[in-house]
Amino acid sequence: MTSHTLDDLLADGVRGRYVLVRSDLNVPLDGATVTDDGRVRASLPVITKLTEAGAKVIVMAHLGRPKGQVDSKYSIAPAAHRLNELSDFEVSVATDVVGDSARESAAALTEGSVLVLENVRFDARETSKVDAEREEFAKALTLLTGDNGAYVNDAFGAVHRKHASVFDIAALLPSYQGDLVATEIKVLKTLTEAPKRPYVVVLGGSKVSDKLAVIDNLLGKADQLLIGGGMAFTFLKAQGHAIGGSLLEEDQISVCQEYLTRAEKLGCDIIVPSDVVVASKFGADAEHEVLDADKIEDASFGANGLGLDIGPKSAELFASYITSANTVFWNGPMGVFEIPAFAEGTRTVAQALADSEAFSVVGGGDSAAAVRALGFSEDDFGHISTGGGASLEYLEGKTLPGVAALEG
């Protein structure tokens, strides 16, 4: 089955109707300041289309993991204020989710205006494992829309969650797939169903365990898997190298060994760093030097040095694979990019992607934050996903509950 689209909803007419929109406003904050507004910007087009068509828009979103408790540091207000700054429509913010403030603010909405509800995860029913509790919360949300409401899911970053505002609500209102979700699914289908070869997958981040299912599913589909970040050290250990004090998931060594063996049989190259930037400690003021990957414990400051970035030879090798590819998927930084001394591996990979003529996808999460933090334009890349976890689960071959719910 296929989902109804936003265009279908607009064709039906929304002037004067309440439309509940699940957006992704889960942005990083420094106090009350949004430090990366990428997801807010990505949410704007659908909300704008609805306001211009005269809808009364109620935005639902989460921020962080408040675990069902009201916690001011997880308030959606800073993200909502940023939405207001970036938009041409009026944005108000409720001080609760389905309480008096939400009901009164919803009743006061006029055509073309927007209400952002407080963090939906302040209500424990949003993420409950009990179906009846989530359904009860979903019904409370729909009561804000009156008799002729509609629901649009435009939060790709949340579609892998079986949550009330993502999954259960789709059974209660006429439901539609937002443009952002539709675009993300189209892009990911290209990666999984008919990628133009050579197809290169770049994986980084701290834990190999976070990427196991992706590696498992892409072995034999990708031509090369380039492994950086903290997860690379478990692969290096699996190859028999000493890794000093670098990040290691001991229980995954045998799994990495099995992947290396299977990749060879399938004709898929797993490329691990040949050199790394090793530091005396985790910190901006740490001594550091570049060493071959099999010489990490020879660091001048001792055998317990930490590998915090791929080295320049590895970065250039990764870049050469990327620039010769026709399809590239990247998820996870190559090192601790927030510290300049350990950012060059990530910068080199990002630059190679920006220079490449390949169909390139940056898979959300820390990778998306890295390209923006390092000063790249989003226009330099084919697609920057808004959902790291959702992208990975799709590439693992999993069904995404929020997408399935829209297919009814």
Protein Blocks (a to p, Z undefined) as FASTA:
>chain_A
ZZddfklmmmnopghiacdddddfbdcdehjacfblklmmmmmmmmmmmmmnopacdddd
dehjeeopacfklcfklmmmmmmmmpcbdcdddfbfklmklmmmmmmpcehiacddddfk
lpmklmpcblklmmmmmmmmmmmnojmbccddfbfklmmpccfklmmmmmmpccdddfkl
mmmmmmmmmmmmmpccddddddedjblklmmmmmmmmgojambdcdehjklmmmmmmnop
aehjaccdfklmmmmmmmmmmmmmnopacdddfbdcddfbdcfkbccddddfklmmmpfn
bjkbccfbdcfklmmmmmmmmmmpmbdcdedifbdfkbmklmmmmmmmmmmmmmpmbdcd
deehjllmmmmmnopafklpmbdcfblklmmmmmnopacfklmmmnZZ
